[in-house]
Amino acid sequence: MKFEITKKKVPRQDVMNFTRQLAVFMRAGIPIMEALEVIVEETQNKMLKAILSEMVDSLRRVTPSPPRPRPTLRPFPRFTWESSNRQN
């Protein structure tokens, strides 16, 4: 991991535009990788573009894991279902 100490920051307006664009893509059901790639292409700010490009490259290197089962939602407080599992 690289650490760089710098006073340069991505302007707040560019961060807001990025998050807005990403939210629109997510609501539209566009896969996150595709959304990020499009945003990288359209980004004018060089620093933000470099950060997002590195993020996309990092995500590409990650091997997807199999989906985990979703936890069961319990409509009652924990003490209710814990006490029902006990045997008297």
C-alpha positions in Angstrom: 0.0 0.0 0.0 1.3 3.4 -0.9 1.0 6.4 1.4 1.5 9.9 0.2 1.5 13.0 2.3 0.2 15.8 0.2 -2.0 18.9 0.7 -3.7 18.3 -2.7 -7.3 17.1 -2.4 -10.0 16.3 -4.9 -12.3 19.3 -4.9 -15.5 18.8 -3.0 -17.6 19.6 -6.2 -15.9 16.7 -8.0 -16.5 14.3 -5.1 -20.2 15.3 -5.1 -20.5 14.8 -8.8 -18.8 11.4 -8.5 -21.2 10.2 -5.7 -24.2 11.6 -7.6 -23.2 9.8 -10.8 -22.5 6.5 -9.0 -25.9 6.7 -7.2 -27.7 7.2 -10.5 -25.9 4.2 -12.0 -26.7 2.0 -9.0 -30.4 3.0 -9.0 -30.5 2.2 -12.7 -29.2 -1.3 -12.0 -25.8 -0.8 -13.8 -23.1 -3.1 -12.4 -20.7 -1.2 -10.2 -17.6 -2.0 -12.4 -19.3 -0.8 -15.5 -20.5 2.4 -13.7 -17.0 3.1 -12.3 -15.4 2.6 -15.8 -17.8 5.0 -17.4 -17.2 7.6 -14.6 -13.4 7.2 -15.0 -13.7 7.9 -18.7 -15.8 11.0 -18.1 -13.9 12.4 -15.2 -11.9 15.6 -16.0 -10.0 15.9 -12.7 -6.7 14.1 -13.1 -6.4 13.2 -9.4 -9.9 11.8 -9.1 -9.4 10.0 -12.4 -6.2 8.4 -11.0 -7.9 7.4 -7.8 -10.9 5.9 -9.5 -8.7 4.1 -12.1 -6.7 2.5 -9.3 -9.9 1.5 -7.6 -11.2 -0.2 -10.7 -7.9 -2.0 -11.2 -7.9 -3.2 -7.6 -11.5 -4.4 -7.9 -10.6 -6.3 -11.1 -7.8 -8.2 -9.3 -10.2 -9.4 -6.6 -11.5 -12.9 -7.2 -15.2 -12.9 -6.5 -16.3 -15.2 -3.7 -19.4 -17.3 -3.9 -22.5 -15.5 -2.6 -23.2 -16.0 1.1 -26.7 -17.0 2.3 -28.6 -14.0 3.6 -29.3 -14.0 7.3 -32.9 -14.8 8.3 -34.7 -11.8 9.5 -36.3 -12.4 12.9 -39.5 -10.4 13.6 -39.2 -10.8 17.4 -36.5 -9.6 19.8 -33.6 -11.9 20.4 -34.7 -13.0 23.9 -38.0 -14.4 22.4 -36.4 -16.8 19.9 -33.6 -17.7 22.3 -36.0 -18.8 25.0 -38.1 -20.7 22.5 -35.0 -22.8 21.6 -34.4 -23.8 25.2 -35.7 -27.1 26.5 -37.3 -27.1 29.9 
